[in-house]
Amino acid sequence: MDSLKLLTKDCYKLLVKNNLLESLVKAEIINSIISDKQFDLNEAQRKQIKQVIIDNERIQSKEDYNNWLKARNVTEEKVLEDMSKPLKLDQYCLNKYSHMAESRFLKNKNTLDQVTYSLIRVNDMYLAQELYLRISENPLLFSDLSSQYSQGHERSSKGIIGPISFSKGHPGLMDILRRSQVGEVNQPFRLDNIWVVTRLEALHKAKLDENTKKHLCKEIFQEWLKKSIKEKIEELHKNLTH
């Protein structure tokens, strides 16, 4: 990150004024990480990224491709560099933090589990009870009744929500679903200022597969990155404001 040493006091003040300092520091930290030669693209990766561009932009010929680059005033190397950053960063995260992924998985497994459920939200307690009784008698009615009566966005999906992580749902609702059996319609209960009828459709237990490991490694990296950005900004502030 030697490039940050080039900042003058005036540049620093301008970046702070326009709320750009944090973005710059973040970009420079990431660039310093992925500039390591071990993350250089091999020929297969270069061809794969180029093909993604061709497919997404519907480029038909080499001439079209060159014109596409020219219109954006960029070189192929610059495009490949920019598009490969997420790939390189993922590889760095896996290399650096894979040994920490399992313990983090075990510690946070409950929040990594996912759930799919049906939901109806209404204002009136008596209506909620009536809907609950109708669904208890005929489970197939849940989707139709949600489309007809529910007041949330689930109305457009016939009541189905998920799969979503337990950590991203309302704590009270997630607690009910954790204690439910698949297919069980729960008694109406009040959630904040609304009455809710739910049914657990599926429980998806988290597994430490490659996708989960990558997700956990990236989480650990983001925590480190946030701390590093803060420390670097404090260092710049100390050096450039005194």
RAVENPE-V880895 format. One record per residue. RES is the residue in one small letter. PSI is psi in whole degrees, 0 to 359 (* if undefined). OMEGA is omega as a letter, one per 20 degrees, with the letter a starting at -180 (NA if undefined). NEAR is the number of other ideal C-beta (glycine too) atoms within 8 Angstrom. Layout:
res: {RES | RES}
psi: {PSI | PSI}
omega: {OMEGA | OMEGA}
near: {NEAR | NEAR}
This chain:
res: {m | d | s | l | k | l | l | t | k | d | c | y | k | l | l | v | k | n | n | l | l | e | s | l | v | k | a | e | i | i | n | s | i | i | s | d | k | q | f | d | l | n | e | a | q | r | k | q | i | k | q | v | i | i | d | n | e | r | i | q | s | k | e | d | y | n | n | w | l | k | a | r | n | v | t | e | e | k | v | l | e | d | m | s | k | p | l | k | l | d | q | y | c | l | n | k | y | s | h | m | a | e | s | r | f | l | k | n | k | n | t | l | d | q | v | t | y | s | l | i | r | v | n | d | m | y | l | a | q | e | l | y | l | r | i | s | e | n | p | l | l | f | s | d | l | s | s | q | y | s | q | g | h | e | r | s | s | k | g | i | i | g | p | i | s | f | s | k | g | h | p | g | l | m | d | i | l | r | r | s | q | v | g | e | v | n | q | p | f | r | l | d | n | i | w | v | v | t | r | l | e | a | l | h | k | a | k | l | d | e | n | t | k | k | h | l | c | k | e | i | f | q | e | w | l | k | k | s | i | k | e | k | i | e | e | l | h | k | n | l | t | h}
psi: {33 | 335 | 329 | 341 | 345 | 349 | 133 | 170 | 319 | 319 | 317 | 313 | 321 | 318 | 317 | 315 | 322 | 14 | 40 | 353 | 314 | 318 | 319 | 313 | 317 | 313 | 319 | 323 | 313 | 317 | 322 | 329 | 310 | 359 | 351 | 137 | 333 | 343 | 9 | 143 | 139 | 174 | 322 | 319 | 321 | 315 | 322 | 315 | 318 | 320 | 324 | 316 | 312 | 317 | 314 | 323 | 0 | 46 | 131 | 339 | 170 | 323 | 318 | 320 | 314 | 322 | 325 | 317 | 315 | 319 | 333 | 1 | 45 | 159 | 163 | 320 | 320 | 318 | 314 | 322 | 313 | 316 | 340 | 351 | 311 | 321 | 315 | 320 | 322 | 318 | 319 | 314 | 317 | 317 | 320 | 323 | 5 | 324 | 345 | 352 | 319 | 314 | 324 | 322 | 312 | 323 | 325 | 17 | 320 | 326 | 345 | 338 | 148 | 158 | 145 | 131 | 162 | 147 | 139 | 132 | 125 | 161 | 331 | 128 | 319 | 323 | 318 | 318 | 320 | 316 | 320 | 316 | 320 | 320 | 323 | 324 | 327 | 91 | 332 | 346 | 345 | 311 | 318 | 319 | 325 | 317 | 328 | 321 | 333 | 146 | 3 | 184 | 341 | 345 | 325 | 347 | 22 | 34 | 348 | 131 | 133 | 181 | 138 | 156 | 144 | 332 | 346 | 355 | 171 | 128 | 318 | 317 | 317 | 325 | 318 | 314 | 325 | 328 | 8 | 159 | 147 | 129 | 352 | 130 | 123 | 144 | 143 | 140 | 157 | 131 | 109 | 246 | 27 | 154 | 138 | 136 | 130 | 159 | 128 | 122 | 321 | 146 | 124 | 103 | 133 | 142 | 148 | 67 | 186 | 321 | 318 | 319 | 317 | 317 | 315 | 320 | 321 | 325 | 313 | 317 | 316 | 324 | 316 | 318 | 316 | 316 | 319 | 321 | 315 | 315 | 320 | 320 | 320 | 321 | 316 | 319 | 317 | 318 | 333 | 3 | 8 | *}
omega: {r | a | r | r | r | a | r | r | a | r | r | a | r | r | r | a | a | r | a | a | a | r | r | a | r | a | a | r | a | r | r | r | a | r | r | a | a | a | r | r | r | a | a | r | r | r | a | a | r | a | r | r | a | a | a | a | r | r | a | a | r | r | r | a | r | r | r | r | a | a | a | r | r | r | r | a | r | r | r | r | a | a | a | a | r | r | r | a | r | a | r | a | r | r | a | a | a | a | r | a | a | a | r | r | a | a | a | a | a | a | r | r | a | a | r | a | r | a | r | r | r | a | a | a | a | r | r | r | r | r | r | a | a | r | r | r | a | a | a | a | a | a | a | a | r | r | a | a | a | a | a | a | r | r | a | r | r | r | a | r | r | j | r | r | r | a | a | r | r | a | a | r | a | r | r | a | r | a | a | r | r | a | a | r | a | r | r | r | a | r | a | a | a | r | a | r | a | r | r | a | a | r | a | a | a | r | r | r | a | r | r | r | r | r | a | r | r | r | r | r | a | r | r | a | r | r | a | r | a | a | a | r | r | r | r | r | a | a | a | r | a | NA}
near: {8 | 5 | 6 | 11 | 6 | 6 | 9 | 7 | 7 | 6 | 8 | 13 | 8 | 8 | 11 | 9 | 6 | 6 | 6 | 8 | 11 | 9 | 7 | 10 | 13 | 10 | 8 | 11 | 13 | 11 | 8 | 8 | 9 | 11 | 6 | 7 | 4 | 4 | 9 | 5 | 8 | 6 | 6 | 6 | 10 | 10 | 8 | 8 | 12 | 10 | 8 | 9 | 13 | 10 | 7 | 6 | 7 | 6 | 9 | 4 | 6 | 5 | 6 | 9 | 11 | 8 | 8 | 11 | 11 | 7 | 6 | 7 | 4 | 7 | 6 | 8 | 6 | 8 | 12 | 12 | 8 | 7 | 10 | 11 | 10 | 7 | 8 | 10 | 12 | 10 | 9 | 13 | 13 | 11 | 7 | 8 | 12 | 9 | 5 | 10 | 14 | 8 | 7 | 11 | 14 | 7 | 6 | 8 | 9 | 6 | 8 | 12 | 12 | 12 | 15 | 12 | 12 | 13 | 13 | 16 | 11 | 13 | 7 | 7 | 8 | 6 | 11 | 14 | 9 | 8 | 14 | 12 | 8 | 10 | 14 | 7 | 5 | 6 | 9 | 6 | 9 | 13 | 11 | 9 | 14 | 15 | 10 | 6 | 9 | 14 | 8 | 7 | 5 | 15 | 10 | 6 | 8 | 9 | 15 | 11 | 10 | 10 | 7 | 10 | 9 | 14 | 6 | 5 | 11 | 7 | 6 | 7 | 11 | 11 | 8 | 11 | 13 | 7 | 5 | 11 | 5 | 8 | 7 | 8 | 10 | 11 | 4 | 12 | 8 | 9 | 10 | 5 | 4 | 10 | 14 | 13 | 14 | 14 | 14 | 14 | 10 | 9 | 9 | 9 | 5 | 10 | 5 | 8 | 6 | 5 | 6 | 13 | 13 | 11 | 8 | 13 | 15 | 10 | 9 | 13 | 13 | 8 | 8 | 8 | 11 | 8 | 8 | 9 | 12 | 8 | 8 | 12 | 11 | 8 | 8 | 13 | 8 | 8 | 7 | 10 | 7 | 4}
